[in-house]
Amino acid sequence: MGDINPSITVALQRAENNVVAPLLALEKWPSTAAAICRGEFASPLGGARRHRAILSTKQLGLYFGGRWWPPAAKQNKSMTQHVAKNDNTVKIRELVDRQVQAWEKHDFGIAAPDWLPSGQLISPGGQVPAEEMQTAMAGYFKQFRDLRITVKNVFISTDGAKAAIEWDWDVTRRTDGARAVTHDAIIVDLVGGRIASWREYFDFGNSIDAKA
């Protein structure tokens, strides 16, 4: 195969840097795609078909193995969405961890920055505005002790506006030393990454809380 035109070589190098490398990191492209964009066009597929790079004036797409791989702009949009989703997942897990720490340490101050001033906790046991959470927490621990929360699952919507949490609430009642676990499902509405509504769903009638 003869020498490749220098301008094409430059375009292919940009394709490798801007398109292929990020996609290889996401494991979405065959590893041989990098070789193609380096200009190694002589590798046949099935002995007859050759890989072809297709250049346009603004974008570079790639025809590889019988299918079209979109230009960088489309791939970058997908990658941006992927990164944003992962970022939301990390943030909601950190938020949930702070709620757990706040309850286990009887200190709402740990979790307070995650709540909107107008935020509310709603559960079968009642409704508590964010500004009264520390008082409600102190009252709860007059009747219970040794709380341990085990987070089972955390889910976040693609837009980061809603989260679903499943956790186990394991606590001891002070009056008689009885200890029990309540399985709790929670739906959270988030505004700007902060809690607007925290709604808990569990069987209150059979929970240790109902018999305090």
C-alpha positions as MATLAB code, in Angstrom:
seq = 'MGDINPSITVALQRAENNVVAPLLALEKWPSTAAAICRGEFASPLGGARRHRAILSTKQLGLYFGGRWWPPAAKQNKSMTQHVAKNDNTVKIRELVDRQVQAWEKHDFGIAAPDWLPSGQLISPGGQVPAEEMQTAMAGYFKQFRDLRITVKNVFISTDGAKAAIEWDWDVTRRTDGARAVTHDAIIVDLVGGRIASWREYFDFGNSIDAKA';
ca = [
       0.000    0.000    0.000;
       1.420    3.432   -0.980;
       2.025    6.430    1.181;
      -1.053    8.005    2.759;
      -1.764   11.636    1.998;
      -0.476   13.733    5.001;
      -3.792   15.597    5.338;
      -5.651   12.304    5.604;
      -3.135   11.061    8.153;
      -3.772   14.139   10.306;
      -7.534   13.665   10.068;
      -7.231   10.012   11.004;
      -5.007   10.853   13.959;
      -7.620   13.335   15.174;
     -10.242   10.644   14.790;
      -8.249    8.285   16.943;
      -7.737   10.926   19.630;
     -11.252   12.391   19.617;
     -13.447    9.446   18.730;
     -11.822    6.083   19.159;
      -9.839    6.567   22.372;
     -12.836    7.675   24.491;
     -14.972    4.871   23.113;
     -12.302    2.289   23.767;
     -12.361    3.464   27.375;
     -16.096    2.725   27.426;
     -15.458   -0.658   25.770;
     -17.829    0.196   22.929;
     -15.444   -0.136   19.988;
     -13.408   -3.130   18.826;
      -9.755   -2.662   19.709;
      -8.829   -2.964   16.053;
     -10.642    0.313   15.375;
      -7.626    2.183   16.719;
      -5.419    0.478   14.159;
      -7.837    1.456   11.394;
      -7.707    5.114   12.367;
      -3.923    4.961   12.373;
      -4.196    4.235    8.667;
      -3.730    0.468    8.717;
      -6.283   -0.166    6.015;
      -4.758   -3.367    4.584;
      -6.276   -5.706    7.182;
      -9.100   -7.540    5.374;
     -12.228   -8.830    7.072;
     -13.238  -12.279    5.969;
     -10.505  -12.219    3.329;
     -12.464   -9.939    1.017;
     -13.938   -6.939    2.830;
     -11.694   -4.063    3.827;
     -12.299   -1.512    6.580;
     -12.839    1.987    5.266;
     -12.544    5.351    6.993;
     -14.974    7.956    5.667;
     -14.122   11.636    6.078;
     -16.456   14.629    5.802;
     -15.654   18.334    6.051;
     -16.783   18.639    9.683;
     -16.919   15.198   11.264;
     -15.304   11.825   10.807;
     -17.375    8.704   10.955;
     -16.156    5.149   10.549;
     -17.495    2.215    8.586;
     -16.218   -0.876   10.339;
     -17.171   -4.521   10.081;
     -20.329   -3.844    8.133;
     -21.758   -1.083   10.332;
     -21.543    2.690   10.653;
     -20.008    4.167   13.813;
     -21.383    7.708   14.360;
     -19.243   10.858   14.280;
     -17.680   12.215   17.432;
     -20.454   14.727   18.178;
     -23.068   11.984   18.597;
     -20.758    9.779   20.628;
     -19.751   12.713   22.844;
     -23.421   13.384   23.674;
     -23.876    9.770   24.743;
     -20.699    9.898   26.804;
     -21.826   13.140   28.488;
     -25.124   11.535   29.486;
     -23.270    8.496   30.796;
     -20.924   10.647   32.915;
     -23.827   12.758   34.231;
     -25.737    9.651   35.278;
     -22.698    8.266   37.101;
     -22.182   11.621   38.806;
     -25.798   11.629   40.020;
     -25.409    8.076   41.312;
     -22.324    8.984   43.334;
     -23.986   12.085   44.769;
     -27.162   10.300   45.856;
     -25.181    7.530   47.536;
     -23.176   10.114   49.444;
     -26.422   11.877   50.412;
     -27.929    8.609   51.681;
     -24.772    7.856   53.662;
     -25.103   11.223   55.413;
     -28.726   10.474   56.336;
     -27.620    7.153   57.822;
     -24.841    8.798   59.835;
     -27.187   11.508   61.084;
     -29.667    8.971   62.461;
     -27.097    6.598   63.907;
     -25.269    9.474   65.619;
     -28.495   11.292   66.662;
     -27.226   14.423   64.917;
     -29.369   15.919   62.148;
     -26.637   18.521   61.576;
     -24.761   15.902   59.529;
     -27.659   15.633   57.074;
     -29.151   19.142   57.280;
     -27.234   20.606   54.278;
     -28.880   17.960   52.064;
     -32.382   19.236   52.902;
     -34.243   22.215   51.514;
     -35.596   24.502   54.260;
     -39.070   23.508   53.055;
     -38.211   19.793   52.938;
     -40.414   17.269   54.741;
     -40.087   13.724   56.025;
     -43.323   11.775   55.617;
     -43.787    8.311   57.099;
     -46.554    6.091   58.557;
     -45.606    7.600   61.911;
     -46.315   11.182   60.865;
     -44.936   14.191   59.047;
     -41.893   16.232   60.109;
     -40.636   19.460   58.458;
     -36.871   19.755   58.018;
     -36.616   22.515   60.624;
     -38.020   20.143   63.273;
     -35.958   17.094   62.386;
     -33.415   17.479   65.199;
     -36.195   17.772   67.784;
     -37.984   14.743   66.335;
     -34.733   12.788   66.303;
     -34.012   13.584   69.964;
     -37.540   12.512   70.906;
     -37.173    9.230   69.037;
     -33.983    8.284   70.852;
     -35.602    8.799   74.228;
     -37.537    5.640   73.394;
     -34.984    3.742   71.268;
     -31.251    3.095   71.214;
     -28.454    1.369   69.278;
     -29.853    2.123   65.828;
     -28.118    0.438   62.908;
     -29.176    1.124   59.326;
     -28.226   -1.190   56.483;
     -28.661    0.279   52.998;
     -29.757   -2.438   50.598;
     -30.388   -0.551   47.353;
     -30.190    2.995   46.000;
     -31.568    4.097   42.627;
     -31.533    7.512   40.956;
     -33.614    8.746   38.009;
     -31.746    9.754   34.868;
     -32.500   13.443   35.487;
     -31.358   13.243   39.116;
     -34.731   14.491   40.388;
     -35.922   11.329   42.146;
     -34.281    8.582   44.166;
     -35.472    5.284   45.599;
     -33.845    3.724   48.648;
     -34.281    0.418   50.404;
     -32.826    0.068   53.878;
     -33.207   -1.985   57.054;
     -33.823   -0.114   60.305;
     -32.484   -2.204   63.220;
     -33.147   -0.708   66.655;
     -33.632   -1.580   70.328;
     -36.605   -0.376   72.408;
     -35.504    1.110   75.735;
     -38.519    0.038   77.806;
     -38.020   -3.725   77.444;
     -34.798   -4.214   75.445;
     -36.661   -5.728   72.497;
     -34.791   -5.432   69.214;
     -36.276   -5.696   65.743;
     -35.656   -4.836   62.094;
     -38.042   -2.782   59.975;
     -37.725   -3.060   56.200;
     -38.116    0.433   54.805;
     -38.670    1.696   51.234;
     -38.109    5.395   50.591;
     -38.908    7.722   47.703;
     -37.032   11.030   47.604;
     -37.813   14.124   45.536;
     -34.725   16.238   44.869;
     -34.508   19.859   43.768;
     -31.040   21.070   42.880;
     -29.619   17.958   44.543;
     -31.361   18.694   47.879;
     -34.245   16.883   49.529;
     -37.684   18.380   48.984;
     -39.601   15.310   50.126;
     -38.489   12.110   51.889;
     -41.336    9.575   51.955;
     -40.970    6.318   53.860;
     -43.103    3.202   53.365;
     -43.106    0.344   55.861;
     -45.507   -1.782   57.887;
     -45.990    0.508   60.876;
     -48.479   -1.777   62.614;
     -45.948   -4.585   62.909;
     -42.890   -2.402   63.510;
     -41.242   -2.010   66.883;
     -41.894    1.752   66.651;
     -45.665    1.275   66.908;
     -45.349   -0.477   70.269;
     -43.039    1.978   71.983;
];
